[in-house]
Amino acid sequence: MKSLVTGGAGFIGANVVNELLKLGHDVIVVDDLSGGYAEYVNPKATFIQGSIYDHEFLAKLLKLKSLIMYITWLHTLPKD
């Protein structure tokens, strides 16, 4: 099965990617690295650095996959 995981360079997303790969999925990871790390991405997955806020970019990716895992954490810093 083909899978797309957004936020796949974060702790939770990277673990989901690893489990999907163990199940034999073809995995594409999309992450803008604002809260994740490229080194967390399993080298067996395809990594694309990009933002889910880029609607045109995301629309193209969504057309290619049959399973989508949305694991993106939006974080903000407290204002002083």
N, CA, C, O and CB atoms as a CASP TS submission, in Angstrom:
PFRMAT TS
TARGET T0000
AUTHOR 0000-0000-0000
METHOD Language model
MODEL 1
PARENT N/A
ATOM      1  N   MET     1       0.840  -1.176   0.000  1.00  0.00           N
ATOM      2  CA  MET     1       0.000   0.000   0.000  1.00  0.00           C
ATOM      3  C   MET     1       0.886   1.239   0.000  1.00  0.00           C
ATOM      4  O   MET     1       1.953   1.243   0.613  1.00  0.00           O
ATOM      5  CB  MET     1      -0.956  -0.002   1.214  1.00  0.00           C
ATOM      6  N   LYS     2       0.456   2.261  -0.668  1.00  0.00           N
ATOM      7  CA  LYS     2       1.169   3.535  -0.689  1.00  0.00           C
ATOM      8  C   LYS     2       0.637   4.416   0.432  1.00  0.00           C
ATOM      9  O   LYS     2      -0.573   4.527   0.628  1.00  0.00           O
ATOM     10  CB  LYS     2       1.018   4.241  -2.068  1.00  0.00           C
ATOM     11  N   SER     3       1.549   5.038   1.163  1.00  0.00           N
ATOM     12  CA  SER     3       1.169   5.867   2.297  1.00  0.00           C
ATOM     13  C   SER     3       1.902   7.190   2.270  1.00  0.00           C
ATOM     14  O   SER     3       3.074   7.256   1.900  1.00  0.00           O
ATOM     15  CB  SER     3       1.444   5.144   3.604  1.00  0.00           C
ATOM     16  N   LEU     4       1.207   8.240   2.662  1.00  0.00           N
ATOM     17  CA  LEU     4       1.774   9.573   2.795  1.00  0.00           C
ATOM     18  C   LEU     4       1.637   9.976   4.252  1.00  0.00           C
ATOM     19  O   LEU     4       0.535   9.957   4.801  1.00  0.00           O
ATOM     20  CB  LEU     4       1.070  10.603   1.842  1.00  0.00           C
ATOM     21  N   VAL     5       2.746  10.340   4.882  1.00  0.00           N
ATOM     22  CA  VAL     5       2.734  10.744   6.284  1.00  0.00           C
ATOM     23  C   VAL     5       3.240  12.176   6.373  1.00  0.00           C
ATOM     24  O   VAL     5       4.397  12.454   6.060  1.00  0.00           O
ATOM     25  CB  VAL     5       3.601   9.786   7.161  1.00  0.00           C
ATOM     26  N   THR     6       2.364  13.084   6.804  1.00  0.00           N
ATOM     27  CA  THR     6       2.819  14.445   7.063  1.00  0.00           C
ATOM     28  C   THR     6       3.312  14.491   8.497  1.00  0.00           C
ATOM     29  O   THR     6       2.769  13.811   9.367  1.00  0.00           O
ATOM     30  CB  THR     6       1.680  15.498   6.814  1.00  0.00           C
ATOM     31  N   GLY     7       4.329  15.283   8.744  1.00  0.00           N
ATOM     32  CA  GLY     7       4.901  15.332  10.085  1.00  0.00           C
ATOM     33  C   GLY     7       5.742  14.106  10.398  1.00  0.00           C
ATOM     34  O   GLY     7       5.965  13.789  11.567  1.00  0.00           O
ATOM     35  N   GLY     8       6.208  13.418   9.372  1.00  0.00           N
ATOM     36  CA  GLY     8       6.942  12.177   9.547  1.00  0.00           C
ATOM     37  C   GLY     8       8.371  12.330  10.027  1.00  0.00           C
ATOM     38  O   GLY     8       9.060  11.331  10.236  1.00  0.00           O
ATOM     39  N   ALA     9       8.835  13.572  10.208  1.00  0.00           N
ATOM     40  CA  ALA     9      10.180  13.790  10.734  1.00  0.00           C
ATOM     41  C   ALA     9      10.154  14.129  12.222  1.00  0.00           C
ATOM     42  O   ALA     9      11.189  14.432  12.816  1.00  0.00           O
ATOM     43  CB  ALA     9      10.873  14.905   9.959  1.00  0.00           C
ATOM     44  N   GLY    10       8.973  14.077  12.813  1.00  0.00           N
ATOM     45  CA  GLY    10       8.852  14.272  14.252  1.00  0.00           C
ATOM     46  C   GLY    10       8.892  12.925  14.958  1.00  0.00           C
ATOM     47  O   GLY    10       8.922  11.881  14.306  1.00  0.00           O
ATOM     48  N   PHE    11       8.893  12.942  16.271  1.00  0.00           N
ATOM     49  CA  PHE    11       9.027  11.710  17.045  1.00  0.00           C
ATOM     50  C   PHE    11       7.890  10.728  16.759  1.00  0.00           C
ATOM     51  O   PHE    11       8.142   9.564  16.445  1.00  0.00           O
ATOM     52  CB  PHE    11       9.069  12.033  18.532  1.00  0.00           C
ATOM     53  N   ILE    12       6.662  11.181  16.865  1.00  0.00           N
ATOM     54  CA  ILE    12       5.518  10.281  16.648  1.00  0.00           C
ATOM     55  C   ILE    12       5.434   9.878  15.187  1.00  0.00           C
ATOM     56  O   ILE    12       5.274   8.697  14.877  1.00  0.00           O
ATOM     57  CB  ILE    12       4.200  10.951  17.090  1.00  0.00           C
ATOM     58  N   GLY    13       5.539  10.843  14.290  1.00  0.00           N
ATOM     59  CA  GLY    13       5.450  10.551  12.862  1.00  0.00           C
ATOM     60  C   GLY    13       6.512   9.574  12.398  1.00  0.00           C
ATOM     61  O   GLY    13       6.225   8.685  11.596  1.00  0.00           O
ATOM     62  N   ALA    14       7.739   9.724  12.889  1.00  0.00           N
ATOM     63  CA  ALA    14       8.827   8.824  12.497  1.00  0.00           C
ATOM     64  C   ALA    14       8.541   7.397  12.946  1.00  0.00           C
ATOM     65  O   ALA    14       8.854   6.445  12.231  1.00  0.00           O
ATOM     66  CB  ALA    14      10.160   9.304  13.086  1.00  0.00           C
ATOM     67  N   ASN    15       7.952   7.246  14.118  1.00  0.00           N
ATOM     68  CA  ASN    15       7.598   5.912  14.602  1.00  0.00           C
ATOM     69  C   ASN    15       6.463   5.304  13.782  1.00  0.00           C
ATOM     70  O   ASN    15       6.456   4.099  13.529  1.00  0.00           O
ATOM     71  CB  ASN    15       7.202   5.971  16.078  1.00  0.00           C
ATOM     72  N   VAL    16       5.511   6.123  13.369  1.00  0.00           N
ATOM     73  CA  VAL    16       4.438   5.639  12.493  1.00  0.00           C
ATOM     74  C   VAL    16       5.025   5.187  11.162  1.00  0.00           C
ATOM     75  O   VAL    16       4.652   4.137  10.639  1.00  0.00           O
ATOM     76  CB  VAL    16       3.367   6.741  12.267  1.00  0.00           C
ATOM     77  N   VAL    17       5.940   5.977  10.617  1.00  0.00           N
ATOM     78  CA  VAL    17       6.602   5.621   9.350  1.00  0.00           C
ATOM     79  C   VAL    17       7.305   4.274   9.486  1.00  0.00           C
ATOM     80  O   VAL    17       7.180   3.420   8.608  1.00  0.00           O
ATOM     81  CB  VAL    17       7.621   6.717   8.930  1.00  0.00           C
ATOM     82  N   ASN    18       8.033   4.078  10.566  1.00  0.00           N
ATOM     83  CA  ASN    18       8.742   2.813  10.771  1.00  0.00           C
ATOM     84  C   ASN    18       7.783   1.631  10.800  1.00  0.00           C
ATOM     85  O   ASN    18       8.075   0.582  10.226  1.00  0.00           O
ATOM     86  CB  ASN    18       9.543   2.860  12.067  1.00  0.00           C
ATOM     87  N   GLU    19       6.645   1.790  11.462  1.00  0.00           N
ATOM     88  CA  GLU    19       5.658   0.706  11.531  1.00  0.00           C
ATOM     89  C   GLU    19       5.038   0.435  10.161  1.00  0.00           C
ATOM     90  O   GLU    19       4.828  -0.721   9.794  1.00  0.00           O
ATOM     91  CB  GLU    19       4.557   1.049  12.546  1.00  0.00           C
ATOM     92  N   LEU    20       4.749   1.483   9.410  1.00  0.00           N
ATOM     93  CA  LEU    20       4.199   1.297   8.066  1.00  0.00           C
ATOM     94  C   LEU    20       5.194   0.572   7.165  1.00  0.00           C
ATOM     95  O   LEU    20       4.809  -0.294   6.380  1.00  0.00           O
ATOM     96  CB  LEU    20       3.819   2.652   7.449  1.00  0.00           C
ATOM     97  N   LEU    21       6.469   0.926   7.278  1.00  0.00           N
ATOM     98  CA  LEU    21       7.492   0.244   6.487  1.00  0.00           C
ATOM     99  C   LEU    21       7.582  -1.228   6.862  1.00  0.00           C
ATOM    100  O   LEU    21       7.752  -2.079   5.989  1.00  0.00           O
ATOM    101  CB  LEU    21       8.852   0.918   6.677  1.00  0.00           C
ATOM    102  N   LYS    22       7.470  -1.536   8.149  1.00  0.00           N
ATOM    103  CA  LYS    22       7.484  -2.937   8.595  1.00  0.00           C
ATOM    104  C   LYS    22       6.318  -3.722   7.999  1.00  0.00           C
ATOM    105  O   LYS    22       6.423  -4.925   7.758  1.00  0.00           O
ATOM    106  CB  LYS    22       7.432  -3.010  10.128  1.00  0.00           C
ATOM    107  N   LEU    23       5.204  -3.021   7.765  1.00  0.00           N
ATOM    108  CA  LEU    23       4.021  -3.654   7.177  1.00  0.00           C
ATOM    109  C   LEU    23       4.105  -3.745   5.653  1.00  0.00           C
ATOM    110  O   LEU    23       3.197  -4.263   5.003  1.00  0.00           O
ATOM    111  CB  LEU    23       2.772  -2.885   7.573  1.00  0.00           C
ATOM    112  N   GLY    24       5.205  -3.237   5.092  1.00  0.00           N
ATOM    113  CA  GLY    24       5.408  -3.333   3.654  1.00  0.00           C
ATOM    114  C   GLY    24       4.876  -2.172   2.846  1.00  0.00           C
ATOM    115  O   GLY    24       4.774  -2.266   1.623  1.00  0.00           O
ATOM    116  N   HIS    25       4.535  -1.077   3.506  1.00  0.00           N
ATOM    117  CA  HIS    25       4.025   0.093   2.796  1.00  0.00           C
ATOM    118  C   HIS    25       5.153   0.824   2.071  1.00  0.00           C
ATOM    119  O   HIS    25       6.306   0.795   2.501  1.00  0.00           O
ATOM    120  CB  HIS    25       3.318   1.045   3.769  1.00  0.00           C
ATOM    121  N   ASP    26       4.806   1.468   0.981  1.00  0.00           N
ATOM    122  CA  ASP    26       5.675   2.392   0.270  1.00  0.00           C
ATOM    123  C   ASP    26       5.351   3.763   0.861  1.00  0.00           C
ATOM    124  O   ASP    26       4.263   4.290   0.627  1.00  0.00           O
ATOM    125  CB  ASP    26       5.458   2.341  -1.322  1.00  0.00           C
ATOM    126  N   VAL    27       6.284   4.353   1.629  1.00  0.00           N
ATOM    127  CA  VAL    27       5.979   5.543   2.420  1.00  0.00           C
ATOM    128  C   VAL    27       6.685   6.783   1.883  1.00  0.00           C
ATOM    129  O   VAL    27       7.878   6.762   1.577  1.00  0.00           O
ATOM    130  CB  VAL    27       6.367   5.319   3.869  1.00  0.00           C
ATOM    131  N   ILE    28       5.913   7.864   1.779  1.00  0.00           N
ATOM    132  CA  ILE    28       6.449   9.188   1.489  1.00  0.00           C
ATOM    133  C   ILE    28       6.216  10.040   2.730  1.00  0.00           C
ATOM    134  O   ILE    28       5.103  10.112   3.250  1.00  0.00           O
ATOM    135  CB  ILE    28       5.778   9.828   0.208  1.00  0.00           C
ATOM    136  N   VAL    29       7.278  10.681   3.196  1.00  0.00           N
ATOM    137  CA  VAL    29       7.220  11.563   4.355  1.00  0.00           C
ATOM    138  C   VAL    29       7.289  13.000   3.871  1.00  0.00           C
ATOM    139  O   VAL    29       8.167  13.360   3.087  1.00  0.00           O
ATOM    140  CB  VAL    29       8.370  11.256   5.359  1.00  0.00           C
ATOM    141  N   VAL    30       6.360  13.816   4.343  1.00  0.00           N
ATOM    142  CA  VAL    30       6.377  15.244   4.053  1.00  0.00           C
ATOM    143  C   VAL    30       6.496  15.975   5.383  1.00  0.00           C
ATOM    144  O   VAL    30       5.695  15.757   6.293  1.00  0.00           O
ATOM    145  CB  VAL    30       5.093  15.693   3.261  1.00  0.00           C
ATOM    146  N   ASP    31       7.486  16.833   5.492  1.00  0.00           N
ATOM    147  CA  ASP    31       7.688  17.587   6.727  1.00  0.00           C
ATOM    148  C   ASP    31       8.447  18.860   6.383  1.00  0.00           C
ATOM    149  O   ASP    31       9.330  18.843   5.527  1.00  0.00           O
ATOM    150  CB  ASP    31       8.459  16.740   7.797  1.00  0.00           C
ATOM    151  N   ASP    32       8.112  19.957   7.040  1.00  0.00           N
ATOM    152  CA  ASP    32       8.839  21.200   6.791  1.00  0.00           C
ATOM    153  C   ASP    32      10.001  21.398   7.767  1.00  0.00           C
ATOM    154  O   ASP    32      10.701  22.410   7.716  1.00  0.00           O
ATOM    155  CB  ASP    32       7.888  22.380   6.880  1.00  0.00           C
ATOM    156  N   LEU    33      10.195  20.435   8.643  1.00  0.00           N
ATOM    157  CA  LEU    33      11.285  20.420   9.620  1.00  0.00           C
ATOM    158  C   LEU    33      11.225  21.565  10.622  1.00  0.00           C
ATOM    159  O   LEU    33      12.236  21.916  11.230  1.00  0.00           O
ATOM    160  CB  LEU    33      12.599  20.462   8.907  1.00  0.00           C
ATOM    161  N   SER    34      10.037  22.150  10.795  1.00  0.00           N
ATOM    162  CA  SER    34       9.911  23.213  11.801  1.00  0.00           C
ATOM    163  C   SER    34       9.882  22.631  13.211  1.00  0.00           C
ATOM    164  O   SER    34      10.188  23.332  14.175  1.00  0.00           O
ATOM    165  CB  SER    34       8.641  24.045  11.549  1.00  0.00           C
ATOM    166  N   GLY    35       9.520  21.362  13.339  1.00  0.00           N
ATOM    167  CA  GLY    35       9.497  20.720  14.642  1.00  0.00           C
ATOM    168  C   GLY    35      10.087  19.326  14.618  1.00  0.00           C
ATOM    169  O   GLY    35      10.097  18.637  15.638  1.00  0.00           O
ATOM    170  N   GLY    36      10.578  18.905  13.464  1.00  0.00           N
ATOM    171  CA  GLY    36      11.141  17.562  13.310  1.00  0.00           C
ATOM    172  C   GLY    36      12.567  17.633  12.803  1.00  0.00           C
ATOM    173  O   GLY    36      13.132  18.711  12.622  1.00  0.00           O
ATOM    174  N   TYR    37      13.134  16.460  12.578  1.00  0.00           N
ATOM    175  CA  TYR    37      14.536  16.376  12.157  1.00  0.00           C
ATOM    176  C   TYR    37      14.656  15.382  11.014  1.00  0.00           C
ATOM    177  O   TYR    37      14.122  14.275  11.089  1.00  0.00           O
ATOM    178  CB  TYR    37      15.456  15.961  13.342  1.00  0.00           C
ATOM    179  N   ALA    38      15.351  15.770   9.964  1.00  0.00           N
ATOM    180  CA  ALA    38      15.517  14.905   8.796  1.00  0.00           C
ATOM    181  C   ALA    38      16.140  13.567   9.180  1.00  0.00           C
ATOM    182  O   ALA    38      15.833  12.548   8.563  1.00  0.00           O
ATOM    183  CB  ALA    38      16.379  15.599   7.739  1.00  0.00           C
ATOM    184  N   GLU    39      17.005  13.553  10.183  1.00  0.00           N
ATOM    185  CA  GLU    39      17.656  12.301  10.583  1.00  0.00           C
ATOM    186  C   GLU    39      16.692  11.325  11.251  1.00  0.00           C
ATOM    187  O   GLU    39      17.032  10.152  11.410  1.00  0.00           O
ATOM    188  CB  GLU    39      18.807  12.595  11.521  1.00  0.00           C
ATOM    189  N   TYR    40      15.501  11.772  11.646  1.00  0.00           N
ATOM    190  CA  TYR    40      14.486  10.868  12.200  1.00  0.00           C
ATOM    191  C   TYR    40      13.814  10.033  11.110  1.00  0.00           C
ATOM    192  O   TYR    40      13.225   8.992  11.401  1.00  0.00           O
ATOM    193  CB  TYR    40      13.429  11.668  12.965  1.00  0.00           C
ATOM    194  N   VAL    41      13.899  10.482   9.864  1.00  0.00           N
ATOM    195  CA  VAL    41      13.188   9.813   8.766  1.00  0.00           C
ATOM    196  C   VAL    41      13.946   8.554   8.360  1.00  0.00           C
ATOM    197  O   VAL    41      15.143   8.599   8.075  1.00  0.00           O
ATOM    198  CB  VAL    41      13.023  10.768   7.544  1.00  0.00           C
ATOM    199  N   ASN    42      13.244   7.450   8.340  1.00  0.00           N
ATOM    200  CA  ASN    42      13.819   6.175   7.927  1.00  0.00           C
ATOM    201  C   ASN    42      14.310   6.292   6.478  1.00  0.00           C
ATOM    202  O   ASN    42      13.566   6.763   5.618  1.00  0.00           O
ATOM    203  CB  ASN    42      12.777   5.020   8.072  1.00  0.00           C
ATOM    204  N   PRO    43      15.537   5.875   6.199  1.00  0.00           N
ATOM    205  CA  PRO    43      16.060   5.994   4.833  1.00  0.00           C
ATOM    206  C   PRO    43      15.302   5.148   3.808  1.00  0.00           C
ATOM    207  O   PRO    43      15.471   5.346   2.605  1.00  0.00           O
ATOM    208  CB  PRO    43      17.512   5.604   4.815  1.00  0.00           C
ATOM    209  N   LYS    44      14.476   4.215   4.262  1.00  0.00           N
ATOM    210  CA  LYS    44      13.659   3.420   3.336  1.00  0.00           C
ATOM    211  C   LYS    44      12.432   4.189   2.857  1.00  0.00           C
ATOM    212  O   LYS    44      11.773   3.780   1.901  1.00  0.00           O
ATOM    213  CB  LYS    44      13.221   2.119   4.002  1.00  0.00           C
ATOM    214  N   ALA    45      12.129   5.292   3.517  1.00  0.00           N
ATOM    215  CA  ALA    45      11.010   6.143   3.108  1.00  0.00           C
ATOM    216  C   ALA    45      11.535   7.233   2.184  1.00  0.00           C
ATOM    217  O   ALA    45      12.715   7.582   2.225  1.00  0.00           O
ATOM    218  CB  ALA    45      10.290   6.765   4.346  1.00  0.00           C
ATOM    219  N   THR    46      10.656   7.762   1.359  1.00  0.00           N
ATOM    220  CA  THR    46      10.991   8.910   0.522  1.00  0.00           C
ATOM    221  C   THR    46      10.672  10.164   1.318  1.00  0.00           C
ATOM    222  O   THR    46       9.551  10.319   1.803  1.00  0.00           O
ATOM    223  CB  THR    46      10.209   8.885  -0.842  1.00  0.00           C
ATOM    224  N   PHE    47      11.642  11.062   1.460  1.00  0.00           N
ATOM    225  CA  PHE    47      11.449  12.291   2.227  1.00  0.00           C
ATOM    226  C   PHE    47      11.346  13.477   1.290  1.00  0.00           C
ATOM    227  O   PHE    47      12.188  13.673   0.413  1.00  0.00           O
ATOM    228  CB  PHE    47      12.597  12.500   3.230  1.00  0.00           C
ATOM    229  N   ILE    48      10.296  14.267   1.489  1.00  0.00           N
ATOM    230  CA  ILE    48      10.111  15.508   0.736  1.00  0.00           C
ATOM    231  C   ILE    48       9.924  16.626   1.743  1.00  0.00           C
ATOM    232  O   ILE    48       8.991  16.598   2.546  1.00  0.00           O
ATOM    233  CB  ILE    48       8.890  15.417  -0.251  1.00  0.00           C
ATOM    234  N   GLN    49      10.809  17.610   1.700  1.00  0.00           N
ATOM    235  CA  GLN    49      10.662  18.749   2.593  1.00  0.00           C
ATOM    236  C   GLN    49       9.672  19.715   1.977  1.00  0.00           C
ATOM    237  O   GLN    49       9.876  20.216   0.871  1.00  0.00           O
ATOM    238  CB  GLN    49      12.024  19.440   2.859  1.00  0.00           C
ATOM    239  N   GLY    50       8.598  19.971   2.705  1.00  0.00           N
ATOM    240  CA  GLY    50       7.564  20.874   2.219  1.00  0.00           C
ATOM    241  C   GLY    50       6.555  21.138   3.304  1.00  0.00           C
ATOM    242  O   GLY    50       6.534  20.466   4.335  1.00  0.00           O
ATOM    243  N   SER    51       5.727  22.113   3.064  1.00  0.00           N
ATOM    244  CA  SER    51       4.753  22.544   4.062  1.00  0.00           C
ATOM    245  C   SER    51       3.334  22.155   3.664  1.00  0.00           C
ATOM    246  O   SER    51       2.946  22.246   2.500  1.00  0.00           O
ATOM    247  CB  SER    51       4.840  24.049   4.268  1.00  0.00           C
ATOM    248  N   ILE    52       2.574  21.720   4.665  1.00  0.00           N
ATOM    249  CA  ILE    52       1.159  21.421   4.406  1.00  0.00           C
ATOM    250  C   ILE    52       0.373  22.699   4.148  1.00  0.00           C
ATOM    251  O   ILE    52      -0.772  22.643   3.698  1.00  0.00           O
ATOM    252  CB  ILE    52       0.542  20.655   5.588  1.00  0.00           C
ATOM    253  N   TYR    53       0.974  23.845   4.429  1.00  0.00           N
ATOM    254  CA  TYR    53       0.316  25.121   4.153  1.00  0.00           C
ATOM    255  C   TYR    53       0.460  25.539   2.693  1.00  0.00           C
ATOM    256  O   TYR    53      -0.193  26.483   2.250  1.00  0.00           O
ATOM    257  CB  TYR    53       0.882  26.203   5.052  1.00  0.00           C
ATOM    258  N   ASP    54       1.307  24.843   1.949  1.00  0.00           N
ATOM    259  CA  ASP    54       1.441  25.075   0.510  1.00  0.00           C
ATOM    260  C   ASP    54       0.384  24.204  -0.162  1.00  0.00           C
ATOM    261  O   ASP    54       0.641  23.044  -0.483  1.00  0.00           O
ATOM    262  CB  ASP    54       2.909  24.738  -0.018  1.00  0.00           C
ATOM    263  N   HIS    55      -0.780  24.755  -0.369  1.00  0.00           N
ATOM    264  CA  HIS    55      -1.936  23.991  -0.825  1.00  0.00           C
ATOM    265  C   HIS    55      -1.732  23.332  -2.186  1.00  0.00           C
ATOM    266  O   HIS    55      -2.189  22.209  -2.400  1.00  0.00           O
ATOM    267  CB  HIS    55      -3.134  24.885  -0.882  1.00  0.00           C
ATOM    268  N   GLU    56      -1.065  23.998  -3.089  1.00  0.00           N
ATOM    269  CA  GLU    56      -0.814  23.426  -4.416  1.00  0.00           C
ATOM    270  C   GLU    56       0.101  22.205  -4.315  1.00  0.00           C
ATOM    271  O   GLU    56      -0.146  21.177  -4.946  1.00  0.00           O
ATOM    272  CB  GLU    56      -0.188  24.484  -5.351  1.00  0.00           C
ATOM    273  N   PHE    57       1.145  22.329  -3.523  1.00  0.00           N
ATOM    274  CA  PHE    57       2.083  21.232  -3.284  1.00  0.00           C
ATOM    275  C   PHE    57       1.362  20.042  -2.647  1.00  0.00           C
ATOM    276  O   PHE    57       1.528  18.904  -3.086  1.00  0.00           O
ATOM    277  CB  PHE    57       3.246  21.701  -2.381  1.00  0.00           C
ATOM    278  N   LEU    58       0.577  20.303  -1.631  1.00  0.00           N
ATOM    279  CA  LEU    58      -0.120  19.236  -0.919  1.00  0.00           C
ATOM    280  C   LEU    58      -1.178  18.568  -1.800  1.00  0.00           C
ATOM    281  O   LEU    58      -1.346  17.350  -1.739  1.00  0.00           O
ATOM    282  CB  LEU    58      -0.769  19.787   0.347  1.00  0.00           C
ATOM    283  N   ALA    59      -1.879  19.333  -2.603  1.00  0.00           N
ATOM    284  CA  ALA    59      -2.901  18.762  -3.479  1.00  0.00           C
ATOM    285  C   ALA    59      -2.303  17.758  -4.456  1.00  0.00           C
ATOM    286  O   ALA    59      -2.918  16.730  -4.741  1.00  0.00           O
ATOM    287  CB  ALA    59      -3.617  19.869  -4.246  1.00  0.00           C
ATOM    288  N   LYS    60      -1.114  18.042  -4.970  1.00  0.00           N
ATOM    289  CA  LYS    60      -0.449  17.115  -5.884  1.00  0.00           C
ATOM    290  C   LYS    60      -0.080  15.818  -5.173  1.00  0.00           C
ATOM    291  O   LYS    60      -0.248  14.732  -5.730  1.00  0.00           O
ATOM    292  CB  LYS    60       0.804  17.762  -6.485  1.00  0.00           C
ATOM    293  N   LEU    61       0.421  15.929  -3.948  1.00  0.00           N
ATOM    294  CA  LEU    61       0.804  14.740  -3.195  1.00  0.00           C
ATOM    295  C   LEU    61      -0.403  13.880  -2.827  1.00  0.00           C
ATOM    296  O   LEU    61      -0.329  12.652  -2.880  1.00  0.00           O
ATOM    297  CB  LEU    61       1.552  15.142  -1.938  1.00  0.00           C
ATOM    298  N   LEU    62      -1.488  14.503  -2.462  1.00  0.00           N
ATOM    299  CA  LEU    62      -2.668  13.762  -2.035  1.00  0.00           C
ATOM    300  C   LEU    62      -3.259  12.919  -3.157  1.00  0.00           C
ATOM    301  O   LEU    62      -3.896  11.900  -2.890  1.00  0.00           O
ATOM    302  CB  LEU    62      -3.714  14.717  -1.510  1.00  0.00           C
ATOM    303  N   LYS    63      -3.062  13.320  -4.387  1.00  0.00           N
ATOM    304  CA  LYS    63      -3.573  12.567  -5.525  1.00  0.00           C
ATOM    305  C   LYS    63      -2.823  11.253  -5.743  1.00  0.00           C
ATOM    306  O   LYS    63      -3.333  10.345  -6.399  1.00  0.00           O
ATOM    307  CB  LYS    63      -3.495  13.412  -6.774  1.00  0.00           C
ATOM    308  N   LEU    64      -1.615  11.155  -5.194  1.00  0.00           N
ATOM    309  CA  LEU    64      -0.770   9.993  -5.457  1.00  0.00           C
ATOM    310  C   LEU    64      -0.928   8.853  -4.458  1.00  0.00           C
ATOM    311  O   LEU    64      -0.533   7.728  -4.765  1.00  0.00           O
ATOM    312  CB  LEU    64       0.647  10.417  -5.478  1.00  0.00           C
ATOM    313  N   LYS    65      -1.479   9.092  -3.303  1.00  0.00           N
ATOM    314  CA  LYS    65      -1.446   8.114  -2.221  1.00  0.00           C
ATOM    315  C   LYS    65      -2.827   7.560  -1.912  1.00  0.00           C
ATOM    316  O   LYS    65      -3.844   8.206  -2.163  1.00  0.00           O
ATOM    317  CB  LYS    65      -0.855   8.736  -0.976  1.00  0.00           C
ATOM    318  N   SER    66      -2.844   6.351  -1.361  1.00  0.00           N
ATOM    319  CA  SER    66      -4.111   5.745  -0.994  1.00  0.00           C
ATOM    320  C   SER    66      -4.368   5.807   0.509  1.00  0.00           C
ATOM    321  O   SER    66      -5.518   5.684   0.930  1.00  0.00           O
ATOM    322  CB  SER    66      -4.147   4.315  -1.462  1.00  0.00           C
ATOM    323  N   LEU    67      -3.343   5.991   1.321  1.00  0.00           N
ATOM    324  CA  LEU    67      -3.491   6.127   2.763  1.00  0.00           C
ATOM    325  C   LEU    67      -2.730   7.357   3.194  1.00  0.00           C
ATOM    326  O   LEU    67      -1.561   7.528   2.848  1.00  0.00           O
ATOM    327  CB  LEU    67      -2.988   4.864   3.515  1.00  0.00           C
ATOM    328  N   ILE    68      -3.393   8.216   3.951  1.00  0.00           N
ATOM    329  CA  ILE    68      -2.763   9.457   4.390  1.00  0.00           C
ATOM    330  C   ILE    68      -2.805   9.511   5.907  1.00  0.00           C
ATOM    331  O   ILE    68      -3.868   9.383   6.514  1.00  0.00           O
ATOM    332  CB  ILE    68      -3.467  10.702   3.769  1.00  0.00           C
ATOM    333  N   MET    69      -1.643   9.701   6.516  1.00  0.00           N
ATOM    334  CA  MET    69      -1.537   9.847   7.962  1.00  0.00           C
ATOM    335  C   MET    69      -1.160  11.295   8.239  1.00  0.00           C
ATOM    336  O   MET    69      -0.075  11.740   7.864  1.00  0.00           O
ATOM    337  CB  MET    69      -0.484   8.846   8.577  1.00  0.00           C
ATOM    338  N   TYR    70      -2.039  12.017   8.885  1.00  0.00           N
ATOM    339  CA  TYR    70      -1.800  13.423   9.183  1.00  0.00           C
ATOM    340  C   TYR    70      -1.319  13.528  10.619  1.00  0.00           C
ATOM    341  O   TYR    70      -2.118  13.490  11.555  1.00  0.00           O
ATOM    342  CB  TYR    70      -3.083  14.279   8.956  1.00  0.00           C
ATOM    343  N   ILE    71      -0.009  13.660  10.791  1.00  0.00           N
ATOM    344  CA  ILE    71       0.587  13.687  12.124  1.00  0.00           C
ATOM    345  C   ILE    71       1.451  14.936  12.218  1.00  0.00           C
ATOM    346  O   ILE    71       2.678  14.862  12.296  1.00  0.00           O
ATOM    347  CB  ILE    71       1.427  12.388  12.411  1.00  0.00           C
ATOM    348  N   THR    72       0.795  16.059  12.209  1.00  0.00           N
ATOM    349  CA  THR    72       1.510  17.316  12.234  1.00  0.00           C
ATOM    350  C   THR    72       1.140  18.062  13.498  1.00  0.00           C
ATOM    351  O   THR    72      -0.037  18.233  13.816  1.00  0.00           O
ATOM    352  CB  THR    72       1.201  18.159  10.982  1.00  0.00           C
ATOM    353  N   TRP    73       2.139  18.494  14.201  1.00  0.00           N
ATOM    354  CA  TRP    73       1.933  19.241  15.421  1.00  0.00           C
ATOM    355  C   TRP    73       2.217  20.692  15.145  1.00  0.00           C
ATOM    356  O   TRP    73       3.329  21.049  14.754  1.00  0.00           O
ATOM    357  CB  TRP    73       2.813  18.712  16.562  1.00  0.00           C
ATOM    358  N   LEU    74       1.229  21.527  15.342  1.00  0.00           N
ATOM    359  CA  LEU    74       1.429  22.957  15.155  1.00  0.00           C
ATOM    360  C   LEU    74       1.778  23.555  16.509  1.00  0.00           C
ATOM    361  O   LEU    74       1.018  23.423  17.469  1.00  0.00           O
ATOM    362  CB  LEU    74       0.161  23.642  14.538  1.00  0.00           C
ATOM    363  N   HIS    75       2.903  24.198  16.580  1.00  0.00           N
ATOM    364  CA  HIS    75       3.336  24.733  17.865  1.00  0.00           C
ATOM    365  C   HIS    75       3.508  26.225  17.770  1.00  0.00           C
ATOM    366  O   HIS    75       3.826  26.773  16.715  1.00  0.00           O
ATOM    367  CB  HIS    75       4.635  24.078  18.323  1.00  0.00           C
ATOM    368  N   THR    76       3.295  26.856  18.874  1.00  0.00           N
ATOM    369  CA  THR    76       3.508  28.300  18.962  1.00  0.00           C
ATOM    370  C   THR    76       4.298  28.596  20.225  1.00  0.00           C
ATOM    371  O   THR    76       4.247  27.848  21.202  1.00  0.00           O
ATOM    372  CB  THR    76       2.154  29.077  18.956  1.00  0.00           C
ATOM    373  N   LEU    77       5.004  29.666  20.186  1.00  0.00           N
ATOM    374  CA  LEU    77       5.747  30.087  21.350  1.00  0.00           C
ATOM    375  C   LEU    77       4.891  31.065  22.151  1.00  0.00           C
ATOM    376  O   LEU    77       4.200  31.908  21.578  1.00  0.00           O
ATOM    377  CB  LEU    77       7.100  30.725  20.944  1.00  0.00           C
ATOM    378  N   PRO    78       4.940  30.951  23.467  1.00  0.00           N
ATOM    379  CA  PRO    78       4.150  31.897  24.278  1.00  0.00           C
ATOM    380  C   PRO    78       4.675  33.317  24.109  1.00  0.00           C
ATOM    381  O   PRO    78       5.877  33.543  23.969  1.00  0.00           O
ATOM    382  CB  PRO    78       4.181  31.495  25.772  1.00  0.00           C
ATOM    383  N   LYS    79       3.761  34.250  24.127  1.00  0.00           N
ATOM    384  CA  LYS    79       4.149  35.661  24.009  1.00  0.00           C
ATOM    385  C   LYS    79       4.507  36.179  25.392  1.00  0.00           C
ATOM    386  O   LYS    79       3.848  35.860  26.381  1.00  0.00           O
ATOM    387  CB  LYS    79       3.003  36.521  23.371  1.00  0.00           C
ATOM    388  N   ASP    80       5.552  36.977  25.444  1.00  0.00           N
ATOM    389  CA  ASP    80       5.971  37.566  26.720  1.00  0.00           C
ATOM    390  C   ASP    80       5.127  38.757  27.054  1.00  0.00           C
ATOM    391  O   ASP    80       5.330  39.386  28.092  1.00  0.00           O
ATOM    392  CB  ASP    80       7.436  37.967  26.684  1.00  0.00           C
TER
END
